[in-house]
Amino acid sequence: MTEVKVGESERAYFNGGIVKVETTSSSLVSSSKYLNHAELRGLISQEMLRRNGPDMPNTAFIPEVAQILMMLEDFPSIFGLIEAEKARLPRLREWFDKRQLADFTKAEVQDSAPGTLGAALYDFMHNSGYELDIFYREIQVVNDFTFYLRQAALTHDIEHMVSGFGPNHGGEIALLNANMHSKSRYFHPGLAAFFNRIQIYLKAKTIMKDGLHYPEAMALNLEAEYRGAVQGRNWKYPLMLAPWREWVGWQISDIREELGITPVPDAGLWADTNRLSNEDDPNYGEPLLEAAE
């Protein structure tokens, strides 16, 4: 067996610019507040390198990472960016002023006409058993920031419905990538980075795990990433700003036209792709019957 070894010439080329910085600190210290956080270091390394075993699902520890990242934010800077963007972007200002939460209940939408957003919401809540409320449930809306947190959590599944990117391995990657591209094109880079913070983490850990452990999922990952980017860059504005309560009676096809959601993937695309990387899936490890395209 040939020994794989990184030679000294390679080390000198890649590491030659490293400068040792002396410190009087008795503990780990870095210029990165994220690297300095011991719990975050442990979670990031674990979640990027582990398998999605049956004992620990792919979604494990997302709340913990989200909480730590939020604790490390520079909130005065974020709040300043929000105010500056409200002055620059009338749609954002109106969204914050109205504070219309998309906290739909099954009873509200049970009589919706076929093909409407309301019908899709009812179908989702009735057949899945889930509610739209998946995160930040205990937060009370008292200002712009708390509204953003609650609304962003409530609309994730609505975005799946209108984008056509389903709640599966490929669809989740495509939707988060579409959001990242759309927000980065629309908002100030600093605010876009904040709005994309969790998506950036989810994308990074999923790429790493797929690339290390699940080759077929990694091939799908790249395709979904591309399709999401194409669609997201066509959106007229980020879906987080859509007035979902005003559109609950609209046909989804009309909502897509209004928002510039194109191209829409074929129905059922990637529906069976969780088994490529989720080891708790009963069909884990079974290859796709055809190429992901």
N, C-alpha and C positions, 0 to 999 in steps of 0.2 A: 504494500500500500504506500503510495507516494505521500510524504509528509507535506502538509499545507502549512507554510510558514511565511509570515510577513517579515521581510528582511530589513536590515538597518537602513538601506538606501531609501526604502519606502517610508520608514519612520521619519527619517531626516527630511524628506520632501514634504510630508503632510504635517509633521509636528514641529518643523524648524522655527516657526514663528511663535511658539509658546514661550511665554515669559513667566517665570515663577514669581508670584506675589507673596511677600512675607506678611504675616499677621501676628498680632499678639493675642488674638482670640483663642479661647480654650475650647471652642466648638466650631463645627463646620460653618463657614461664612462665605457668601458668594455675592456678586453684584446682582444676582437674580433672586427676587423675593420668592419665586416659585421653587427654585432649587433649594432655598433655605428652609422650606417647609417640609419637615421630616415625613409627616403623614402623606402629603401629596407626592413626595418622591417615591414612597413605598407603593402607593396606589397606582401611580402612572407606570412604574416599572412592572408591577404585577399585571395590570390590565392590558399592557402592550405585548407582554411575553407569554402569558398563560394560554391554555386551551379553553374552549368553551365547553367544559366538562358537564356531565349530567348533575354534578353536585354544585355547580356555580354557573348560572345562566349568563349569556352575553350581556345582559342589562345590569349585572351586579355592580354595585358601588357607584352608579351614575349619580345618585343623590349626594353621596359623600364628596365626590370630586366637584360637583356643581357648587356645593356649599363652601368648600375651601376656596375655589376660584372666586366666588362672590366675596368672601371675606378679604381677599387680597386685592380687590379692586380699588382704584383711586377714585372714590366717589365724587369728590369735588370736581375733578376733571370731567367725569362722565356726565354729571348734572349740568356742567357748563356747556358741554357739547350738545346735550339735549336742547337746552334753551337756544343755542345758536342755530341748530338745525330747525327748530320750530319757527324761528324768524325767517329762515331761508326757504323752507318747504311748507307751503300752505296745507298740503295733504296730511303731513305729519302733525301740524298744529291742530287741524280739525279732528284727527284721530284721538289725540290726547284730550281735546276739549270735550268731545262727546262721551268718551269712556264707555263705549258700548261693549259690555262683556258678552262673549259668545258662549255663555253658560246655558246652552239649550238643554231642556229636559225632554225625556221621551214623550211626555204628555203634550208638550208644546207642539211637537212636529208629527204626531201620530196620524193626522188627517191630511198631510201634505200631498199635493198632486204628484203623480208619477213623473220622474225625470228631474224633479226639483232638488235643490240642496236639502230642503227639509225632509224629503223622502229618503235621501241618502243618509241623513243623520238618523232618522228613525230606524232604518234598516241596520245601520251600524250598532246603535245602542240596543236594539231588540235582539239581534242575532248573535252579537258578540258578548253581550252581558256587561260590557264596559260602559262607563260614562265618559264624557269628554274631559273631565277633570282629572288630569294625570299628574300634576305637579303643582307645588306652591298652593295647596288647597287651603292652608290655614292663614294665608295672607289676606288682610283686609285692604281694599282699595281706598287709599286716602290721599294719593297724589299721583303724579305722572309715572313715577318709577314703579310704584306698586301696581298700577294699572298695567304697565308693560309686562311685569312678571306674570300676573294672572292671565292676561289675554294671550300671551305667547304660549303658555301651557295649554290653554283651552283650545287653541286653533290648530294644533299639530295634526290631529286626525282629519279636520276639515281640509287642510292642505293636501293630505293624501287623496281625499275624494276628488278635489277639483283639478289637481295636477295629473291624476291618473297613475301616479307612482304608488303602488299599493304598499300595505304594511307587511313587507317581507324583506329578505336580505338585500335584494337588488333595489327595491323601491325605497327603502330607508336611506341607502347611500345616495340614490339619485335625488331624493327630496332635500336632503341636507346640503348636497352640493349645489342644487338649484338655488336654495336660499342664500348660501354663501356668495354666489356670484351676483345675485340680484341685489343683496344688501350692500355689497362692496361697490357696485356701480351706482347706487342711489345715494348712500349716506357718506358723510365725511369719513375718511379712513379710520380715524380713532373711534368713532361711534359704531361703524360697521364692525370693527374688530371686537368691540364689546358685545354687540348683538349676535355675533358669530362665535362667541367664546366656546360655548358648549359644543356646537357643531364641529369646530376645529378639533376639539378633544376627541369626539366620537369618530371623526374621519381618521385621525391619526392612529387611534388604537385599533380600529377595524382594519385599516390597511396593513398594519404590522402583524396582527394575528392571522389575517387571511394569507399574507405573504409567507409567514413562517409555517403555518400548520395546515392550511386549506387551499391547495393550488387551484382547484376548480372555482372556489369562491373568489379567489383573487382575480381570475380571468373575468368573472362576472363583475367584480368590483370596478375594474377599469372601464368596462362597458357602461355600467350604471353611472359612474362618475361623469363620463363623457355626455351621456344623454341628459343627465341632470343639468350640466353646465349649459348645454345648447338651449334647453327649455328655459332655464332661469334667466339667461341673458336676453330672452325674448319677452319676459314679463315687463309690463309697462311700469310697474313699481312692485316692491316687495309685498308678498301676500299678507304679511302681518298687518298691513294698513287697510285691507279690504273691509268694507262695512257689512260683515256677514249677517247681522240681524236685519239689515235692510234688504238683503238679497236672499233670505231664506226661502221665499216663494219663487225665486227665479229658476229657470231651467239651468242645469249645470253647463250645458252647451253655450248658453248666453253668458254665463259668468266667465267661461273660458275665453270667449271672444272679447269680453270687456277688459279682461286682465292681460290679454296677449299670451295665453297659455297654449303654446304650440312649439313643436309637434306633440300631440297627445299619444302616449303609447297605446298599443293594442290592449284591450281588456284582458286581464289575466296574465299579462307579461310578468315573468319572474314569480308567479304564484307559488311555485314549488321549490323555491331556492333556499329556504331556511335550512333544509337538510344538508346543504353544502358545508355549513360551518357550525350549526347548533347541535352539539352532541346529545342533547336531551330530546331532539326530534326523533320520533319513532322510525323515521326513514333516513336517519343520518347515514351518510356515506354512500347512498345510492347516487350514481352519476346522473346527470341530466340526459334525457333521451336524444337531445339534439344540441347543436351549438347554441350558445346563449343569444346569438343575434337572430 
